Amino acid sequence: MLNDLRPALGDKKAGTISAADIQAYYNRIAARASNSTANRHLCLIRAIFNKAKAWGDFHGENPCTYIKKGREP
């Protein structure tokens, strides 16, 4: 998962990552794999932002908040 995430978001700082960036990444994963896999990636990214916020390393809204998960079989 992290091997896919790094090239997609590059060296962007957490505060500059937008919901559009996350949505584009989600769509790329869903097209390549499945909705289930893309949903797992989204959950990981959401957890990373939530943990960074809890630790005080990120201030702002989680960009994953408005990304809808795809339907799983």
Backbone as numpy.savetxt, mean C-alpha at the origin, in Angstrom:
# Nx Ny Nz CAx CAy CAz Cx Cy Cz
6.81 -9.85 -1.21 6.00 -8.66 -1.21 6.86 -7.40 -1.21
7.82 -7.35 -0.32 8.65 -6.16 -0.23 9.48 -5.97 -1.48
9.79 -7.07 -2.19 10.54 -6.96 -3.43 9.73 -6.23 -4.50
8.41 -6.31 -4.43 7.55 -5.60 -5.37 7.34 -4.15 -4.93
7.30 -3.94 -3.65 6.97 -2.63 -3.10 8.09 -1.61 -3.32
9.30 -2.00 -3.12 10.44 -1.08 -3.24 10.54 -0.45 -4.63
10.51 -1.24 -5.71 10.59 -0.62 -7.03 9.37 0.25 -7.36
8.22 -0.09 -6.82 7.00 0.66 -7.13 6.99 2.03 -6.48
7.46 2.12 -5.26 7.43 3.39 -4.54 8.78 4.08 -4.50
9.82 3.36 -4.86 11.15 3.96 -4.94 11.62 4.49 -3.60
12.26 5.63 -3.66 12.81 6.24 -2.45 11.92 7.36 -1.92
10.63 7.28 -2.21 9.71 8.31 -1.72 9.63 8.27 -0.20
9.51 9.41 0.38 9.29 9.50 1.82 7.82 9.19 2.08
7.53 8.66 3.25 6.16 8.23 3.58 5.15 9.36 3.39
5.53 10.57 3.71 4.62 11.70 3.61 4.28 12.09 2.18
5.06 11.63 1.22 4.80 11.98 -0.18 4.07 10.89 -0.95
3.84 9.75 -0.31 3.12 8.65 -0.97 1.63 8.96 -0.91
0.99 8.96 -2.06 -0.43 9.31 -2.15 -1.29 8.07 -2.33
-2.58 8.27 -2.16 -3.53 7.18 -2.40 -3.45 6.72 -3.86
-3.18 7.65 -4.77 -3.04 7.29 -6.19 -1.84 6.36 -6.41
-0.75 6.60 -5.68 0.42 5.72 -5.76 0.06 4.31 -5.29
-0.65 4.24 -4.18 -1.04 2.94 -3.62 -2.03 2.24 -4.56
-2.97 3.00 -5.12 -3.95 2.41 -6.03 -3.27 1.86 -7.28
-2.31 2.60 -7.83 -1.57 2.12 -9.00 -0.81 0.83 -8.68
-0.18 0.79 -7.52 0.54 -0.41 -7.09 -0.44 -1.58 -6.93
-1.57 -1.32 -6.27 -2.59 -2.36 -6.07 -3.06 -2.90 -7.42
-3.36 -2.03 -8.36 -3.84 -2.45 -9.68 -2.81 -3.29 -10.41
-1.53 -2.91 -10.29 -0.46 -3.67 -10.93 -0.38 -5.08 -10.36
-0.48 -5.21 -9.04 -0.41 -6.54 -8.41 -1.64 -7.36 -8.77
-2.83 -6.75 -8.74 -4.07 -7.47 -9.07 -4.06 -7.97 -10.51
-3.49 -7.19 -11.43 -3.42 -7.59 -12.83 -2.45 -8.74 -13.03
-1.37 -8.73 -12.26 -0.35 -9.76 -12.40 -0.71 -11.06 -11.66
-1.34 -10.92 -10.52 -1.62 -12.09 -9.68 -3.13 -12.24 -9.51
-3.64 -12.00 -8.32 -5.07 -12.12 -8.06 -5.49 -11.04 -7.07
-6.79 -10.88 -6.92 -7.29 -9.91 -5.93 -6.82 -10.29 -4.52
-6.81 -11.58 -4.24 -6.38 -12.02 -2.91 -4.95 -11.58 -2.62
-4.07 -11.76 -3.59 -2.68 -11.36 -3.42 -2.57 -9.85 -3.28
-3.29 -9.12 -4.12 -3.26 -7.65 -4.05 -3.79 -7.17 -2.70
-4.82 -7.84 -2.18 -5.37 -7.47 -0.87 -4.35 -7.68 0.24
-3.56 -8.74 0.15 -2.53 -9.00 1.15 -1.47 -7.90 1.11
-1.10 -7.49 -0.10 -0.13 -6.41 -0.25 -0.68 -5.13 0.36
-1.95 -4.84 0.09 -2.58 -3.64 0.63 -2.61 -3.68 2.16
-2.91 -4.83 2.73 -2.93 -4.97 4.19 -1.54 -4.72 4.78
-0.51 -5.19 4.10 0.85 -4.96 4.58 1.19 -3.47 4.56
0.88 -2.80 3.46 1.18 -1.37 3.35 0.40 -0.59 4.40
-0.86 -0.94 4.58 -1.69 -0.26 5.59 -1.08 -0.44 6.98
-0.63 -1.65 7.29 -0.03 -1.94 8.59 1.27 -1.16 8.79
2.06 -1.03 7.73 3.31 -0.27 7.82 3.02 1.18 8.19
2.04 1.78 7.50 1.70 3.18 7.80 1.12 3.31 9.21
0.27 2.39 9.60 -0.32 2.45 10.95 0.75 2.32 12.02
1.70 1.43 11.81 2.77 1.24 12.80 3.67 2.47 12.85
3.98 3.05 11.70 4.80 4.26 11.66 4.09 5.41 12.39
2.78 5.47 12.23 2.01 6.51 12.91 2.03 6.28 14.43
1.87 5.03 14.85 1.88 4.69 16.27 3.24 5.01 16.90
4.32 4.83 16.15 5.65 5.10 16.65 6.03 6.58 16.56
5.16 7.38 15.94 5.44 8.80 15.80 6.34 9.15 14.64
6.58 8.19 13.73 7.44 8.44 12.58 6.68 8.96 11.37
5.36 8.90 11.42 4.54 9.35 10.30 3.38 10.15 10.87
3.17 11.32 10.31 2.07 12.18 10.74 1.24 12.51 9.52
0.02 12.13 9.55 -0.85 12.36 8.41 -1.83 11.22 8.27
-2.56 11.25 7.18 -3.56 10.22 6.94 -2.94 9.05 6.19
-3.33 7.86 6.57 -2.85 6.67 5.89 -3.38 6.69 4.45
-2.49 6.64 3.45 -2.94 6.69 2.06 -3.74 5.46 1.63
-3.73 4.41 2.43 -4.48 3.20 2.10 -5.95 3.30 2.52
-6.30 4.33 3.24 -7.63 4.45 3.82 -8.74 4.33 2.78
-8.54 4.95 1.63 -9.62 4.99 0.65 -9.48 3.97 -0.47
-8.52 3.07 -0.36 -8.34 2.03 -1.37 -9.26 0.87 -1.01
-10.10 0.48 -1.95 -11.03 -0.61 -1.70 -10.39 -1.93 -2.09
-10.58 -2.91 -1.26 -10.08 -4.25 -1.56 -10.94 -4.87 -2.65
-10.28 -5.70 -3.46 -11.00 -6.43 -4.49 -11.71 -7.63 -3.89
-12.70 -8.09 -4.60 -13.46 -9.24 -4.13 -12.62 -10.51 -4.27
-12.64 -11.29 -3.21 -11.87 -12.54 -3.22 -12.81 -13.72 -3.50
-12.28 -14.73 -4.14 -13.14 -15.91 -4.45 -13.55 -16.68 -3.21
